[in-house]
Amino acid sequence: MIDPRRLRVLRALADHGTVTAAAAALHLTPSAVSQQLAALESEAGHPLLVRKGRRVSLTPAGSLLVEHAHVVAAELERAQATLDGLASGSAGRVAVAAFASAITQVVAPALAALKERSIELSVRDAEGHESVRLLLDGEIDVAITEEHRATERVTRFPLYTEPFDVLLPPGHAVSGPVDLATLADEDWVVTLPGNPLRDVVEMACRQAGFTPRIRHNSDDFRAIEALVAAGAGVALAPRNAVGGVAIRRAVAGVAPLRRVVAAVRRGSEAHPLIRAVLEQLQR
């Protein structure tokens, strides 16, 4: 019989790639993770891992077991939600991670209303791609992220959509909506590699017929706006993510969009506390 607790260790290894990183995510020692994985291989009756230096990859049997582990985890979430529902679950704490402008747009307004219902939010500032990792690791209950960052392991609830605007330094000659092609010779300020919003910017530029000449990087849009205002280059930023330091212009034609969703681990959406938080965030 396979111990479902060891499936959680296997999922963490699949997510993080090394025993050390999986151990950190699970708050275990690397030796404890290695022992759990060895025991799981014995229970499964198949080799699950191939070790390559410090990294570990999954065998076909390991990959198949991870897929089953996702299903088991979702069912356990549903079971816990059902039991909590029977116990009413009318009060408690829910951990939420969101990027800064989403905290401003939806989390902070929801916080006061939820507090009146004896539901306390624990809020963590995290970029969308980071919040999904925290969600899957069990560190938080709700992740506010970009729609395309969610996986089949989560359930998504739409919150809002916002266009990207062009940020220009003071005194820039462009007025009115900006054709991105006119910025082909400019230096660009963009988010760091791995941030999904960098992909949005690069794709928008490619569709306009050029590859942006990236000179500066930051995942903080306040810093991006400050760099643009200082004359370091131009940028694309979600409308709600910036203030008024740099010149802001709409994108001519079809602007790229950021679709913001609240994501929860699949199965946990039935939990009465999480359901109440999702409803208030959407409201």
C-alpha positions, 0 to 999 in steps of 0.5 A: 500500500502506498503511503499518501504522505510520501506522495506529497514528498514526491510531488515536492521533488517534481516541483523543485527538482532537487532533494534539498529544495523539496526538503526546504519546501516541506520543512524537512531535512534532506535526509528525511526526504531521501528516506521517504522517497526510498520508502515510496520506491519500495512501496511502489515496486518500481524505480521512481527516480534517476539521479543526475548529480545534485538534481533528480529526474523522474522515471516514467513510473515516477511521472505517472505516480506524480499525476496520481498524486495530484488527484489524491491531493485534490480529493484530500482537499475536498475531504477536508473542505467537507469536514470543515463545512460540517463544523461550520467553518464560519471563522478563521484565517486564510493566507493570501499571496498577491502582487502589489497592485492586486493587493491594492485593487482587491485584497485590501478592500476585501480585508475589512469586509471579511474581518467583520465576518471573523475571517482574518486574511494573512497577506503576503506580497508575491509576484504571480509566478511566485504565489503559485509556487507558494500555493502548491507548496501549501504555504498559502491558501489563495494565490492572486496571479495571472491567468496563464500562470495557473496549472491544472492543479489549481482552480481559477476564479476571474477577478479583473482584466487590465491593459498594458500601457506604454511608459515614456520618460518626460519630454518624449515626443510621442503623444496619444496612443502609441504604436509599439513599432515606433519604439523599436530603437528605444532602450527597454526596462522590463521584468526579470527572466521568469516573470510571465509579464516579461513574456507578454512584453516581448511577445507584444514587441515581436508582434510589432515587428522588433525585438526589444533592446533590454537594458534594465530589469526589475520585478517592481513596477514602481522601480520600472516607472522610476527608471523610465522617468529617469530616462533609462528607457521605455516600458510596458506596464499593467495599468494599475501597477504604476502611478504618475511618475512617468508619462503613460500612454495607451497602446495603439490598436489591440493592447496586451492584457493582464487577466488576473485570477484567484487560484486555489488548490483544486478541491479546496474551493469548497472549504467554507473559509476559502469560498467566503474569501473568493466571493469577497475578492470577486465582489 
